[in-house]
Amino acid sequence: MAQAKKKTKDNASKLTEREERLRQKKEVASKLRNLGPVAQAEVVNDVISKQVSKQLNGFSDFLRDQSVIGIGIGLVLGTQLKVVVDSITTGLVLPLTQLVLPNQKSLAEQVVNVHVTDHRAVAVNWGVIVYNLFNFVVVAAIVYAIFKLFKLDRLAKKK
């Protein structure tokens, strides 16, 4: 029963909105009939500028409501964080792993050759996998530290 009343109320509000828009359009049309060509052009320009302003306001509301700007900022900062982590890994971690690993190769160059038969062999690049996992763990740790350090979890809006 309550839903039926709500639907009736919503339909009534939509009907009054339509009636208001129709009234405004009729008002503009009557103004145009009573004016000369120059004045008509001014009224048309005024209506167009109001419509463009309404569309631009709608777009800016969309950007704010959907947090598009925040997502863009996060993407840029995440990309730069990846560059920093990559430089730390290639400049510090990989050379240090050369001291520990056999063959004096860096971690990214570590390979295990697997022979299936006499004529078939496969090279498994396990070093690249470990290197990428290490990068992931470092990025996750930095993001977590920043999140907790700046208490960003408290910034979320309560719904």
C-alpha beads as a LAMMPS data file, in Angstrom:
LAMMPS data file: protein, C-alpha beads

159 atoms
158 bonds

1 atom types
1 bond types

-500.0 500.0 xlo xhi
-500.0 500.0 ylo yhi
-500.0 500.0 zlo zhi

Masses

1 110.0

Atoms # bond

1 1 1 0.000 0.000 0.000
2 1 1 2.813 2.379 0.938
3 1 1 4.653 1.553 -2.283
4 1 1 1.579 2.391 -4.342
5 1 1 1.314 5.792 -2.639
6 1 1 5.008 6.427 -3.232
7 1 1 4.685 5.528 -6.931
8 1 1 1.662 7.808 -7.254
9 1 1 3.591 10.625 -5.576
10 1 1 6.642 10.049 -7.842
11 1 1 4.428 10.007 -10.937
12 1 1 2.746 13.213 -9.801
13 1 1 6.101 14.942 -9.274
14 1 1 7.281 13.797 -12.723
15 1 1 4.049 15.095 -14.228
16 1 1 4.453 18.496 -12.572
17 1 1 8.104 18.664 -13.776
18 1 1 6.955 17.939 -17.336
19 1 1 4.206 20.520 -17.050
20 1 1 6.724 23.112 -15.817
21 1 1 9.114 22.399 -18.704
22 1 1 6.232 22.599 -21.182
23 1 1 5.123 25.919 -19.654
24 1 1 8.668 27.293 -19.981
25 1 1 8.866 26.201 -23.617
26 1 1 5.512 27.814 -24.389
27 1 1 6.672 31.000 -22.680
28 1 1 9.822 31.135 -24.810
29 1 1 7.800 30.428 -27.960
30 1 1 5.349 33.242 -27.183
31 1 1 8.250 35.644 -26.571
32 1 1 9.766 34.676 -29.899
33 1 1 6.511 35.360 -31.785
34 1 1 6.226 38.868 -30.352
35 1 1 9.850 39.879 -31.044
36 1 1 11.796 40.939 -34.083
37 1 1 14.556 38.857 -35.672
38 1 1 17.389 40.390 -33.628
39 1 1 15.543 39.968 -30.354
40 1 1 14.592 36.418 -31.350
41 1 1 18.272 35.612 -31.857
42 1 1 19.051 37.003 -28.403
43 1 1 16.362 34.838 -26.786
44 1 1 17.603 31.747 -28.642
45 1 1 21.196 32.489 -27.568
46 1 1 20.015 32.926 -23.976
47 1 1 18.177 29.571 -24.047
48 1 1 21.195 27.831 -25.605
49 1 1 23.609 29.328 -23.060
50 1 1 21.352 28.186 -20.199
51 1 1 21.223 24.660 -21.649
52 1 1 25.017 24.524 -22.121
53 1 1 25.523 25.801 -18.582
54 1 1 23.139 23.131 -17.287
55 1 1 25.050 20.404 -19.163
56 1 1 28.436 21.621 -17.899
57 1 1 27.138 21.737 -14.330
58 1 1 25.847 18.185 -14.769
59 1 1 29.253 17.054 -16.004
60 1 1 31.081 18.671 -13.084
61 1 1 28.581 17.077 -10.676
62 1 1 29.298 13.709 -12.301
63 1 1 33.046 14.210 -11.817
64 1 1 32.545 15.050 -8.149
65 1 1 29.955 12.366 -7.388
66 1 1 31.807 9.519 -9.088
67 1 1 35.225 10.516 -7.692
68 1 1 36.730 10.550 -11.181
69 1 1 39.307 13.142 -10.192
70 1 1 40.381 11.076 -7.175
71 1 1 40.766 8.015 -9.365
72 1 1 42.927 9.993 -11.798
73 1 1 45.129 11.291 -9.006
74 1 1 45.475 7.773 -7.615
75 1 1 46.450 6.471 -11.041
76 1 1 49.159 9.100 -11.473
77 1 1 50.544 8.561 -7.969
78 1 1 50.434 4.780 -8.389
79 1 1 52.361 5.003 -11.636
80 1 1 55.040 7.137 -10.008
81 1 1 55.209 4.803 -7.005
82 1 1 55.832 1.904 -9.397
83 1 1 58.742 3.811 -10.955
84 1 1 60.277 4.427 -7.513
85 1 1 59.874 0.792 -6.472
86 1 1 61.367 -0.423 -9.766
87 1 1 64.388 1.822 -9.308
88 1 1 64.897 0.596 -5.732
89 1 1 64.587 -3.009 -6.851
90 1 1 66.925 -2.747 -9.841
91 1 1 69.429 -0.477 -8.107
92 1 1 69.575 -2.129 -4.687
93 1 1 67.866 -5.497 -4.456
94 1 1 69.099 -7.090 -7.687
95 1 1 72.764 -6.291 -7.048
96 1 1 72.478 -7.650 -3.494
97 1 1 70.917 -10.868 -4.762
98 1 1 73.928 -11.376 -7.045
99 1 1 76.037 -11.795 -3.910
100 1 1 73.833 -14.611 -2.610
101 1 1 72.738 -16.424 -5.773
102 1 1 74.950 -18.845 -7.713
103 1 1 76.395 -18.072 -11.158
104 1 1 76.832 -14.380 -10.320
105 1 1 73.586 -13.640 -12.191
106 1 1 70.964 -11.190 -11.014
107 1 1 67.621 -12.419 -9.769
108 1 1 65.857 -11.574 -13.030
109 1 1 68.352 -13.725 -14.972
110 1 1 67.948 -16.892 -12.881
111 1 1 66.773 -19.829 -15.027
112 1 1 66.227 -23.533 -14.474
113 1 1 66.488 -25.752 -17.543
114 1 1 64.076 -28.664 -17.538
115 1 1 64.800 -31.521 -19.957
116 1 1 61.725 -33.572 -20.823
117 1 1 63.266 -35.807 -23.440
118 1 1 66.540 -35.911 -25.298
119 1 1 65.294 -33.417 -27.871
120 1 1 63.046 -31.187 -25.781
121 1 1 64.095 -28.726 -23.104
122 1 1 62.328 -25.833 -21.429
123 1 1 63.846 -22.862 -19.629
124 1 1 61.855 -21.769 -16.567
125 1 1 62.612 -18.153 -15.649
126 1 1 61.941 -18.431 -11.945
127 1 1 63.975 -15.333 -11.186
128 1 1 61.586 -13.066 -13.090
129 1 1 58.653 -14.498 -11.151
130 1 1 60.364 -13.925 -7.789
131 1 1 61.432 -10.436 -8.908
132 1 1 57.848 -9.473 -9.837
133 1 1 56.464 -10.956 -6.611
134 1 1 59.017 -8.934 -4.660
135 1 1 57.974 -5.764 -6.508
136 1 1 54.328 -6.496 -5.709
137 1 1 55.045 -7.003 -2.001
138 1 1 57.054 -3.780 -1.812
139 1 1 54.319 -1.752 -3.569
140 1 1 51.626 -3.273 -1.325
141 1 1 53.682 -2.514 1.802
142 1 1 54.242 1.102 0.754
143 1 1 50.561 1.639 -0.080
144 1 1 49.550 0.093 3.254
145 1 1 52.055 2.261 5.142
146 1 1 50.813 5.437 3.451
147 1 1 47.197 4.431 4.080
148 1 1 47.839 3.922 7.792
149 1 1 50.305 6.805 8.202
150 1 1 47.910 9.410 6.814
151 1 1 44.865 7.661 8.351
152 1 1 43.098 7.622 5.004
153 1 1 40.610 5.033 6.213
154 1 1 38.984 7.766 8.316
155 1 1 38.378 9.946 5.254
156 1 1 35.753 7.622 3.778
157 1 1 32.262 9.074 3.889
158 1 1 29.759 7.246 6.014
159 1 1 26.634 6.272 4.101

Bonds

1 1 1 2
2 1 2 3
3 1 3 4
4 1 4 5
5 1 5 6
6 1 6 7
7 1 7 8
8 1 8 9
9 1 9 10
10 1 10 11
11 1 11 12
12 1 12 13
13 1 13 14
14 1 14 15
15 1 15 16
16 1 16 17
17 1 17 18
18 1 18 19
19 1 19 20
20 1 20 21
21 1 21 22
22 1 22 23
23 1 23 24
24 1 24 25
25 1 25 26
26 1 26 27
27 1 27 28
28 1 28 29
29 1 29 30
30 1 30 31
31 1 31 32
32 1 32 33
33 1 33 34
34 1 34 35
35 1 35 36
36 1 36 37
37 1 37 38
38 1 38 39
39 1 39 40
40 1 40 41
41 1 41 42
42 1 42 43
43 1 43 44
44 1 44 45
45 1 45 46
46 1 46 47
47 1 47 48
48 1 48 49
49 1 49 50
50 1 50 51
51 1 51 52
52 1 52 53
53 1 53 54
54 1 54 55
55 1 55 56
56 1 56 57
57 1 57 58
58 1 58 59
59 1 59 60
60 1 60 61
61 1 61 62
62 1 62 63
63 1 63 64
64 1 64 65
65 1 65 66
66 1 66 67
67 1 67 68
68 1 68 69
69 1 69 70
70 1 70 71
71 1 71 72
72 1 72 73
73 1 73 74
74 1 74 75
75 1 75 76
76 1 76 77
77 1 77 78
78 1 78 79
79 1 79 80
80 1 80 81
81 1 81 82
82 1 82 83
83 1 83 84
84 1 84 85
85 1 85 86
86 1 86 87
87 1 87 88
88 1 88 89
89 1 89 90
90 1 90 91
91 1 91 92
92 1 92 93
93 1 93 94
94 1 94 95
95 1 95 96
96 1 96 97
97 1 97 98
98 1 98 99
99 1 99 100
100 1 100 101
101 1 101 102
102 1 102 103
103 1 103 104
104 1 104 105
105 1 105 106
106 1 106 107
107 1 107 108
108 1 108 109
109 1 109 110
110 1 110 111
111 1 111 112
112 1 112 113
113 1 113 114
114 1 114 115
115 1 115 116
116 1 116 117
117 1 117 118
118 1 118 119
119 1 119 120
120 1 120 121
121 1 121 122
122 1 122 123
123 1 123 124
124 1 124 125
125 1 125 126
126 1 126 127
127 1 127 128
128 1 128 129
129 1 129 130
130 1 130 131
131 1 131 132
132 1 132 133
133 1 133 134
134 1 134 135
135 1 135 136
136 1 136 137
137 1 137 138
138 1 138 139
139 1 139 140
140 1 140 141
141 1 141 142
142 1 142 143
143 1 143 144
144 1 144 145
145 1 145 146
146 1 146 147
147 1 147 148
148 1 148 149
149 1 149 150
150 1 150 151
151 1 151 152
152 1 152 153
153 1 153 154
154 1 154 155
155 1 155 156
156 1 156 157
157 1 157 158
158 1 158 159
